[in-house]
Amino acid sequence: MAKIFIVEDNPAIIQTIHDELAKWKHSVVTVNDWDYVDQEVAAASPDLILFDITLPTFDGFYWINQVRKVTQVPIIVISAADIDSNIMHAITSGADDYIMKPFSTAVLLAKIQALLRRSHEAEGGNILTWDSNHFNSLTNELTTPQGSIQLSPTESALLGILISHLDHTVTKEYLLESLWQGGKFLNDNTLNVNISRLRSKLATINMDRCLRTERGIGYRLVNNHED
């Protein structure tokens, strides 16, 4: 059972999501004070967050940025149909996936379960190693001789794919398909932003050179000692 925090101000949508999640024994938390969304999220310590874009005070983009300062749990954005820029903005702000209104509760549940599996893989086989570095896909933590860093779910998924294709170029198309089901509402810029965030975190432990950009094609992870 997971705890899902719903950042949404439409009672009908909240009730619909609540009823579907209750079937699977998930618990639901909602916002009490729209001036302190990030604090309420931190206090609730949820396993996953659902975010609407249009909210009573600041918009969803603002709150996603604020929430990312206190937690790295998966975020799914619920957006009005056909607003491509909202989707790209949400993903670059720190969301992990999206669903368009009106949505099927079955599709939403599938996305929630997929992200929960990504964040909480079964014990065993969750340690990926390259060179002298160890990546724990259960905790989203990378441990290296230079230090350790904590990654978001999307950053972790990116690193996991790159480790599994060590020293081979992974195309942008493959990454978009793996992370966002083909990225129908996304473009290369969204992927570039997430790669940039991963590279910035690697830079804090002097490992950013391990993540190479193959211009016009994709990205490649190499061992620490390679020039």
N, C-alpha and C positions, 0 to 999 in steps of 0.2 A: 504494500500500500504506500502511495506517495502523497505528499502534501503539495497541492497546486494552489498558487496565489493568482487570483484573477484581478487584473487591473482593468476594469471595465465599468462604465456607469449606466449601462442599459440593463435594467432588472430582468427583462425577458431573456436576454442573451445569457446573463449570469445563471438564471434558473435552468435554462436548457443545458448549459455546460455542466452545472452542478448535478443535474439528474443523470446525465450520461456517465460522469465520473463516479458517481455513487454506486453505479452498477458494478464497477470494478474495484470498489472499496477504497477509492482515493478520497482524501479529505480536501475540502476547499476553504480557502481564506480569501476575504475580499477587503477592499479599502474602507477604512472608517473616516479618515481625515485626508482630504485631497491635497492638503498642504505638506503632508509628511509621508508621502508614498514610500520613499526610500527607507525611512526609519521603520515603517511598518513591515516592509519586506525583510529588513535585517532582523527585526524582533521575531517574525514568524519563522524564519529559517526554512523556507520552502524547498522542495526538490525541483520545482519547475515553475516558471511564471508565464502567464498569458497576458499579453499587452494589447490594448486597443490604442489607436493613434489619437483620436479626438477625445479629449478628457476635460473635466471641468476647470482645472487650473492650467498648469503647463501641459504641453502635448506629450504624447508617448515618447517621442524622440528624446526630449529633455529627461524624462524619468528613466528611460533605458540607460542613458549616460550616467545618471546619478546612481542607479541601482548597481551598475557594473563596478562602482567604486566599493561596494560592500559585499558583493557576491558574484560568483562565476557560474551559478546554476543555469541550466538552459532557459532560453527565452524564446517563445513563439509569439510573433506579432499577428494580430487579427486586423486586417485592413479592408476598407471599402473596395469593391471590385474596380478593376481597371485603372487603379492609381499606381502606375509603375514606379514613379519617383518615390512614393511612400515606401514601397518595398525595398528599393535600393538604399534609401536613407536609413531605414530600420536596420537592415543587415549591417551597414557600415557603422551604425551607432552601437552595435554590440549584440543584436538579436541573432539567434541561431537558425531560425526557420520562420516561415510565414504561412498564413492561410487567408484566402480571400472571402469576404462576405458577399452573398450568403454562403454558408459553408455546411457541409455534411458533418454531423457529429461523429460519424464513423471515421471520416478522413482526419478530423481533428484528433480523435483518440489514437489513431494509427501514428500520427506525427508525435504525439505526446509519448507514446510507448517507445517509439524509435529513439527519441532523444534521451529518455530515461535509461534505455539499454546502453546507449552510447556513454552516458555518464556513470552508470553503475553496472559495469560488466561483471559477470560472475567471477569469483576468485579463481585464480589459476589461469595462466596464459595471458594475463593482463600486463605483463612486463615485456616491453619491446626494447631491444638493445641494439645500439649501433656504436661501433668503436668502443670507447670506455664510458659511454653514456647510457643511462637507463630511464626509459619513459614508462611511467605507470598510468595506463589508460583508465584505471579504476579511480585514481585520485587526480588525474590530469596534471601530474607533477613530473617534471624532467629533472633528473639528478645527474650532474656531471662533476668531473674533478674541479671545475671552475666554480661550482656552486649549483644551486637549485632555483627553478622558476615554476610558478603556478600558471597554468594555461586555462583559457576559457574552453568550453566544449567544442566550439568551432575550431579554435586554434589547435586543440588536441586532435580533432579529427583530421585536420590538415597534416599535422606532424605524423600521425599514425600512418596515413597513406604514403607520405614521403619516405618514412622509414621502411615500409614494406616494399618500396621500389628504390631502395638505396642505390645511389650512383646511376640511376636511370631517370631520364626526363619524363615527368608526368605532365601531360597536356592540360591546358586550361579547361578544355571541354570535359576531360575525364573528372577533374576536380569539381566542376559545376554539377555534373551528373551525379557524382557520389555524395555531395553535400546538400545540394538543393534540387534534386530531381530534374536536372537539366537546366535549371536557372531560367525558366521561361520569362520571369519578370526581372532578371538580373543581367548585368553586363560584366565585361572584363574588369571594370573599375571596382566593382564590389569585391571580386576575388582579390584584386590587387591590394585593396585596403586591408583585408584579413591577412594576406601574406605579409604585408608591411607590419602589421601588429605583431605577428609571430616573429618576424625578423628583429623587431625592436626589443622584444623580450629576450631573444637569443643574444642580442648585443649586450645586455646587462651582465652576461656571463662570458662575454668575448667569444661568442660562437656564431655570430651573424654571418660570417663568411662561409659557414657550412651550408647555408641555404642560397643556392645559385639561381639566377634568373636566366632562362634560355629565351632570349628575346623573340617574341612573336610565336613562341611554341608553348612554354610552360615553365616548370620549376624542377630543380634537382637538388637532392640532399647528398652531401658528401661527408667523408670522415674528417675529423678535426685537423689532421695533419696535412691534408691535401691543399695545394696552392691553386 
